[in-house]
Amino acid sequence: MLKQVGLDVAVFDAIDTNGDGSISRLELSRFLKITDWGMDNANVAKVFRMVDADGNGVISREEIREAYAADTEDRKSTRLN
């Protein structure tokens, strides 16, 4: 899912609009809306929860890396089955 919405480390700085080194739910919501994915608030919340592994309310670069790697592995295993 992360790959589908373009959420990866390469775009982290563009999403982190206030430059504090983390992505808030509001920043993620704005990104997903301007990228024309048409996600409603419930889907934004779902993506946020999926990536915010430690539950601290922000997404770090490391959490993006880990979630992206897990998403890539899920896609590979789905194709193999």
N, C-alpha and C positions, 0 to 999 in steps of 0.2 A: 504493500500500500504506500509506503514512504516513497518508493521509486516513482510510483504513479503520480504523486502530487509534487514531485521535484524537491522533496525535503531531504537534503543531504548536507554534508560538511561544506561542500563547495559554495553553497548559497547562504551559509550560516550568517555571515556578516551583513548580507542584504536583508535578512529577516530581523536581525538584531539591530533595529533602527535606533535605539538609544545608546548603543555601543557599550553596554555594561558587561558583555561577555556571556550573556545568557538570553534565552528566548522566552518571553512571557506568553501567556495564553492570548493576550491582546495582539502581540506582534505576530504570533502564528496565525491568528484569525485574519488579520489584515493581509498577510502574505497569501494565504489560501484564497481569499476573496479577490485579490488583484491578479492572481494567476489564472483566473477564470475557471476554477474548479467548481464554483457554485456550491460550495459546502455550506450546509446550514450549521448552526451553533452546536447541535448535537454531534455531528460528524467531526467538527473541529475539536470538541471536547474528547471524543474518542481517540483521535490521533494524538492529542496532547497527553492523555493518560497512558497511551501505548509507549510514548517516547520518554516521558518523565519518570524514569525507573525508580528514582529515590523518593518521589512524591513530594518534593520540596516546593513545587509550584512554578519552577522554571526548568528549561531544557538547556543542558550544557552541551558543549561540542562532543564530549565523550559519550553522552547519552545518544546523541544523533548517530555517532559512529557505530555504537553497539546496536541500536535499533535498526539501522540501515543494513548492517551485516546480518542480523537475524532475519530481516525481511528478505534479503537476497538468498539466504540459505533455505527459507521456506519456499521461495519460488523454485529453486533448484529441485527440492525434494518433491514438490507438486508435479513438476514436469516429468520426473522419473517414475512416478507412480501411475 
